[in-house]
Amino acid sequence: MARAIDFKTSVAVSLSGLDVPAKKLQELCGREKPAGQHHMRYMPSDIRAARYRAAGVEPPANGQLPLMSKLPPVIVTRMTKGGVGKTSISVNVAAAMAMMGYRVLVIDADPQASASNLLGIETAVYNTDILHIGHFLKKATNSPDADLPGAIKHIYEGGFLDLIPSDITLAETDASLVAVMSSHTRAELFLNRNSTYFSQHYDVIVVDTAPGTTPIGLAFSYAAKDSGKVLTVVEPEGSCLRALDSLASNLAEIKAVTSANVSMEVVINKYHPSLKHVRESMGFLYSKYGSMLNDSIVPQYSGFARQLNPSDKDVGPLVEFESSSVGATAIIDVAKSLIRSYGITMPGLPGDE
């Protein structure tokens, strides 16, 4: 069941990206503080409404999006090495964008289902209720998928954060795609044949792929050619830097075989400036990948490790449960930069500056 989320005024001001005081933000959201509530608590719908009104546009009635056929921006995350925090970053970025009022779909394209688990979908046991992305990638058709809505789980109320979850059976699709002709086109085919549905419901799609080089990962990398890049996460240490080189080589191979020109946008994670090897690795990253580095750096922060703590009832993205923390603040900055670099906006509004 979708959950309601809210956050305090200081977080709302940061999320909105509007250069307005708290009182003005409350006016823009068009909602009075509920009786008996000492401080205003904001919801994603409030931030969305404030963005429209700040631009001199009245929010769409009942949250309805205009009919369009253009696919919203797709952020594909890839890394050839596990354990760098790729899923944590991608899910938290998706949650942050949802809290900003964007309507976000997360596609879990990893059989480990870490993104699904982080968003509250249990996959440790066989779940017949899950219809994962593999079901759709097996189809070589141009007709829209009538069963797509049934695969989507609603995470936040109001359609601000949805998920196509995964489970271990997605590995079967990876195995089957090995023998499929032009398997690298299947993700693009899926996205394009359902572009009208996606454009009516979402402002952005975030795809979390499995570590390594898999048929599904390659297919989504090929589909990323429209944006011209994949989003990758790197920890500033030796083995991760070699994995980044490996990913760059893999994308070069995709270009050589398919002519798809896909670069990288690199987010540095687990940054700890007091460590010598971290400082040395940062020098390498800036010298070799400087133009590809995201301006925001995510620090080493213990809160990320608590996100899936089974003893904590508040399991979920850090930005939702520790929204004022150092880690969450860094994630929000990354989300804002991706909104700019991927050209993510809301229907009827100009691109975010």
C-alpha positions as CSV (number, residue, x, y, z in Angstrom):
1,M,0.0,0.0,0.0
2,A,1.3,3.5,-0.9
3,R,2.5,5.5,2.1
4,A,2.0,9.1,2.8
5,I,5.2,11.1,3.5
6,D,5.7,14.6,4.7
7,F,8.7,16.7,5.8
8,K,9.4,19.8,7.8
9,T,9.6,23.4,6.5
10,S,13.4,23.6,6.2
11,V,13.6,20.4,4.1
12,A,10.7,21.7,2.0
13,V,12.5,24.9,1.2
14,S,15.6,23.0,0.2
15,L,13.6,20.5,-1.9
16,S,11.6,23.2,-3.7
17,G,14.7,24.9,-5.2
18,L,12.7,28.2,-5.0
19,D,14.4,31.2,-3.7
20,V,11.6,32.1,-1.4
21,P,11.1,32.3,2.4
22,A,9.1,29.7,4.3
23,K,6.0,31.8,4.5
24,K,6.0,32.4,0.8
25,L,6.5,28.7,0.1
26,Q,3.4,28.0,2.2
27,E,1.4,30.5,0.2
28,L,2.6,29.0,-3.1
29,C,1.6,25.5,-2.0
30,G,-2.0,26.8,-1.5
31,R,-2.6,24.9,1.7
32,E,-3.2,26.2,5.2
33,K,-1.5,24.6,8.2
34,P,-3.9,22.1,9.7
35,A,-5.6,23.1,13.0
36,G,-3.6,21.8,16.0
37,Q,-0.4,21.3,14.0
38,H,2.4,23.4,15.5
39,H,4.6,23.4,12.4
40,M,3.7,23.1,8.8
41,R,4.4,19.7,7.3
42,Y,4.8,19.5,3.5
43,M,4.0,16.7,1.1
44,P,5.3,16.1,-2.5
45,S,2.0,17.5,-3.9
46,D,2.7,20.8,-2.0
47,I,6.1,21.2,-3.6
48,R,4.7,20.4,-7.0
49,A,1.9,22.9,-6.6
50,A,4.4,25.6,-5.4
51,R,6.6,25.0,-8.5
52,Y,3.7,25.7,-10.8
53,R,2.5,28.7,-9.0
54,A,6.0,30.2,-8.7
55,A,6.1,30.0,-12.5
56,G,2.7,31.7,-12.8
57,V,0.9,28.5,-13.8
58,E,-2.0,26.9,-12.0
59,P,-1.3,23.3,-11.1
60,P,-3.1,20.7,-13.3
61,A,-6.5,19.8,-11.9
62,N,-6.4,16.6,-9.8
63,G,-2.8,16.2,-10.6
64,Q,-3.6,15.0,-14.2
65,L,-0.8,15.3,-16.7
66,P,-1.5,16.5,-20.3
67,L,-1.6,13.8,-23.0
68,M,1.8,13.4,-24.6
69,S,3.6,10.7,-26.5
70,K,7.2,11.7,-25.7
71,L,9.0,9.4,-23.3
72,P,10.2,11.2,-20.1
73,P,13.9,11.2,-19.4
74,V,15.3,7.8,-18.4
75,I,18.2,7.7,-15.9
76,V,20.0,4.3,-16.3
77,T,22.4,3.4,-13.5
78,R,25.3,1.0,-14.2
79,M,28.5,-0.1,-12.6
80,T,30.6,-3.2,-13.3
81,K,31.5,-3.6,-9.6
82,G,29.0,-4.2,-6.7
83,G,29.2,-2.6,-3.3
84,V,29.8,0.9,-4.4
85,G,26.4,2.2,-3.3
86,K,24.9,2.4,-6.8
87,T,21.4,1.2,-5.7
88,S,21.4,3.3,-2.6
89,I,22.2,6.4,-4.6
90,S,19.7,5.7,-7.4
91,V,16.9,4.9,-5.0
92,N,17.6,7.9,-2.8
93,V,17.8,10.2,-5.8
94,A,14.5,8.8,-7.1
95,A,12.9,9.4,-3.6
96,A,14.4,12.9,-3.4
97,M,12.9,13.8,-6.8
98,A,9.6,12.4,-5.7
99,M,9.8,14.6,-2.6
100,M,10.5,17.5,-4.9
101,G,7.1,16.9,-6.5
102,Y,8.3,15.0,-9.6
103,R,6.5,11.8,-10.5
104,V,9.1,9.1,-10.6
105,L,9.1,5.4,-11.7
106,V,11.9,3.2,-10.5
107,I,12.5,0.0,-12.5
108,D,14.5,-2.6,-10.6
109,A,16.5,-4.4,-13.3
110,D,18.7,-6.3,-10.8
111,P,17.8,-9.9,-9.7
112,Q,19.2,-9.1,-6.3
113,A,16.2,-6.8,-5.9
114,S,18.0,-4.4,-3.6
115,A,16.1,-1.4,-4.9
116,S,12.8,-3.3,-4.4
117,N,13.7,-4.2,-0.8
118,L,14.8,-0.6,0.0
119,L,11.5,0.6,-1.2
120,G,9.6,-1.8,1.0
121,I,8.8,-4.7,-1.4
122,E,9.7,-8.0,0.2
123,T,11.4,-10.4,-2.3
124,A,13.2,-12.8,0.0
125,V,10.5,-15.4,-0.6
126,Y,8.8,-16.3,-3.8
127,N,6.2,-13.6,-4.5
128,T,3.7,-14.4,-7.2
129,D,2.5,-10.8,-7.0
130,I,5.6,-9.5,-8.7
131,L,5.6,-9.1,-12.5
132,H,9.2,-7.9,-13.1
133,I,10.9,-6.2,-16.1
134,G,12.0,-9.5,-17.5
135,H,8.4,-10.3,-18.4
136,F,8.4,-7.2,-20.7
137,L,11.9,-7.5,-22.1
138,K,11.1,-11.0,-23.5
139,K,8.4,-9.5,-25.7
140,A,9.5,-8.5,-29.3
141,T,6.4,-6.4,-30.0
142,N,5.6,-2.8,-30.8
143,S,2.2,-3.0,-29.1
144,P,1.8,-1.3,-25.7
145,D,1.8,-3.7,-22.7
146,A,-1.8,-4.0,-21.4
147,D,-0.5,-5.6,-18.3
148,L,2.0,-2.9,-17.5
149,P,-0.1,-1.1,-14.9
150,G,-0.5,-4.4,-13.0
151,A,3.3,-4.7,-12.6
152,I,3.6,-1.3,-10.9
153,K,3.7,-0.9,-7.1
154,H,2.8,2.4,-5.6
155,I,5.3,3.5,-3.0
156,Y,4.3,7.1,-2.2
157,E,0.7,8.3,-2.3
158,G,-0.4,10.4,-5.3
159,G,1.8,8.5,-7.8
160,F,4.9,10.4,-6.8
161,L,7.1,7.3,-6.5
162,D,6.2,4.0,-8.2
163,L,8.2,0.8,-8.7
164,I,8.4,-2.1,-11.1
165,P,10.0,-4.5,-8.6
166,S,12.3,-7.4,-9.2
167,D,13.1,-10.8,-7.7
168,I,15.7,-13.6,-8.2
169,T,13.7,-15.0,-11.2
170,L,14.8,-12.0,-13.2
171,A,18.1,-13.9,-13.7
172,E,16.2,-16.3,-16.0
173,T,15.5,-13.4,-18.4
174,D,19.2,-12.5,-18.4
175,A,20.0,-16.1,-19.4
176,S,17.3,-16.2,-22.0
177,L,18.3,-12.9,-23.7
178,V,21.8,-14.3,-24.4
179,A,20.3,-16.3,-27.3
180,V,18.0,-13.6,-28.6
181,M,18.8,-11.7,-31.8
182,S,19.2,-8.0,-31.2
183,S,18.6,-8.4,-27.4
184,H,20.3,-5.1,-26.9
185,T,17.2,-3.4,-28.3
186,R,14.7,-4.9,-26.0
187,A,14.8,-2.2,-23.3
188,E,14.4,0.5,-25.9
189,L,11.5,-1.4,-27.5
190,F,9.8,-1.7,-24.1
191,L,10.2,2.0,-23.3
192,N,9.1,3.2,-26.7
193,R,6.0,1.0,-27.1
194,N,4.8,2.3,-23.7
195,S,5.9,5.9,-24.1
196,T,2.4,7.3,-24.0
197,Y,1.6,5.5,-20.7
198,F,4.9,6.7,-19.2
199,S,4.5,10.3,-20.3
200,Q,1.0,10.5,-18.8
201,H,2.1,9.2,-15.4
202,Y,5.8,10.1,-14.9
203,D,8.3,13.0,-15.2
204,V,11.3,10.7,-15.0
205,I,12.2,7.0,-15.0
206,V,15.1,5.6,-13.0
207,V,16.5,2.2,-13.9
208,D,18.7,0.3,-11.4
209,T,20.7,-2.4,-13.2
210,A,22.7,-5.3,-11.8
211,P,26.5,-5.0,-11.2
212,G,28.7,-6.4,-14.0
213,T,27.9,-6.8,-17.6
214,T,24.6,-8.5,-18.2
215,P,22.2,-8.7,-21.2
216,I,19.6,-6.6,-19.3
217,G,22.3,-4.1,-18.3
218,L,23.5,-3.9,-21.9
219,A,20.0,-3.4,-23.2
220,F,19.3,-0.5,-20.8
221,S,22.7,1.0,-21.6
222,Y,21.8,1.0,-25.3
223,A,18.4,2.5,-24.5
224,A,20.3,5.3,-22.7
225,K,21.6,6.6,-26.0
226,D,18.7,9.1,-26.1
227,S,20.1,10.8,-23.0
228,G,23.6,10.2,-24.2
229,K,24.8,8.8,-20.8
230,V,24.4,6.3,-18.0
231,L,24.7,7.3,-14.4
232,T,27.4,5.5,-12.5
233,V,28.6,5.5,-8.9
234,V,32.2,5.1,-7.8
235,E,33.9,4.9,-4.5
236,P,37.3,6.6,-4.6
237,E,39.5,3.6,-4.1
238,G,41.6,1.4,-6.4
239,S,39.3,-1.5,-7.3
240,C,36.4,0.9,-8.0
241,L,38.6,3.0,-10.3
242,R,39.5,-0.1,-12.3
243,A,35.8,-1.0,-12.5
244,L,35.0,2.5,-13.8
245,D,37.6,2.0,-16.5
246,S,35.9,-1.3,-17.3
247,L,32.5,0.3,-17.7
248,A,34.0,3.0,-20.0
249,S,35.4,0.2,-22.1
250,N,32.1,-1.6,-22.2
251,L,30.3,1.6,-23.4
252,A,33.0,2.0,-26.0
253,E,32.2,-1.6,-27.2
254,I,28.5,-0.8,-27.4
255,K,29.3,2.2,-29.6
256,A,31.6,0.1,-31.8
257,V,28.9,-2.6,-32.4
258,T,25.7,-0.5,-32.4
259,S,26.9,3.1,-33.1
260,A,25.1,4.1,-29.9
261,N,27.1,6.9,-28.3
262,V,26.7,6.5,-24.5
263,S,28.9,8.4,-22.1
264,M,28.9,8.5,-18.2
265,E,27.9,10.8,-15.5
266,V,29.9,9.8,-12.4
267,V,28.7,10.3,-8.8
268,I,31.5,10.0,-6.2
269,N,30.2,8.1,-3.1
270,K,31.6,7.3,0.3
271,Y,34.0,10.2,0.2
272,H,36.3,10.5,3.3
273,P,38.8,13.3,2.8
274,S,41.0,12.3,5.8
275,L,42.1,9.1,4.1
276,K,45.2,9.3,2.0
277,H,44.1,6.7,-0.6
278,V,40.9,8.6,-1.1
279,R,42.7,11.8,-1.8
280,E,44.9,10.1,-4.3
281,S,42.0,8.4,-6.0
282,M,40.2,11.8,-6.2
283,G,43.2,13.1,-8.1
284,F,43.0,10.2,-10.6
285,L,39.2,10.7,-11.0
286,Y,39.6,14.4,-11.8
287,S,42.4,14.0,-14.2
288,K,40.8,11.2,-16.2
289,Y,37.0,11.7,-15.8
290,G,36.8,15.3,-14.7
291,S,34.3,16.4,-17.3
292,M,32.0,13.5,-16.4
293,L,32.0,14.0,-12.6
294,N,28.8,15.2,-11.0
295,D,29.4,18.4,-9.1
296,S,28.0,16.9,-5.9
297,I,29.9,14.4,-3.8
298,V,28.2,12.0,-1.4
299,P,30.2,11.6,1.9
300,Q,30.8,8.5,3.9
301,Y,27.8,8.5,6.2
302,S,26.6,5.7,8.5
303,G,22.9,6.5,7.9
304,F,23.1,4.7,4.5
305,A,23.9,1.4,6.3
306,R,20.8,1.8,8.4
307,Q,18.4,1.9,5.4
308,L,17.8,-1.9,5.4
309,N,18.3,-2.5,9.1
310,P,15.7,-5.3,9.9
311,S,15.4,-4.1,13.5
312,D,14.4,-0.6,12.4
313,K,10.7,-0.1,11.5
314,D,11.6,2.9,9.4
315,V,13.3,1.0,6.6
316,G,13.6,3.0,3.5
317,P,15.5,5.7,1.6
318,L,17.7,7.9,3.8
319,V,16.2,11.1,2.3
320,E,12.8,10.1,3.6
321,F,13.7,9.1,7.1
322,E,16.8,11.3,7.8
323,S,16.0,14.2,5.4
324,S,18.0,16.8,7.3
325,S,21.2,14.6,7.6
326,V,24.5,15.3,5.9
327,G,23.9,12.2,3.6
328,A,20.4,13.3,2.6
329,T,21.6,16.8,1.9
330,A,24.2,15.5,-0.5
331,I,21.7,13.2,-2.2
332,I,19.3,16.2,-2.7
333,D,22.1,18.1,-4.3
334,V,22.8,15.2,-6.7
335,A,19.1,15.0,-7.5
336,K,19.0,18.7,-8.4
337,S,22.0,18.3,-10.6
338,L,20.5,15.4,-12.4
339,I,17.2,17.3,-12.9
340,R,19.3,19.9,-14.8
341,S,21.6,17.5,-16.7
342,Y,18.8,15.2,-17.8
343,G,16.3,18.0,-18.6
344,I,13.7,16.7,-16.2
345,T,10.7,19.1,-15.8
346,M,7.0,19.1,-15.2
347,P,4.4,19.3,-18.0
348,G,3.6,22.9,-18.7
349,L,6.7,24.3,-17.1
350,P,10.0,25.3,-18.6
351,G,13.1,23.2,-17.8
352,D,14.4,23.7,-14.3
353,E,17.3,26.2,-14.1
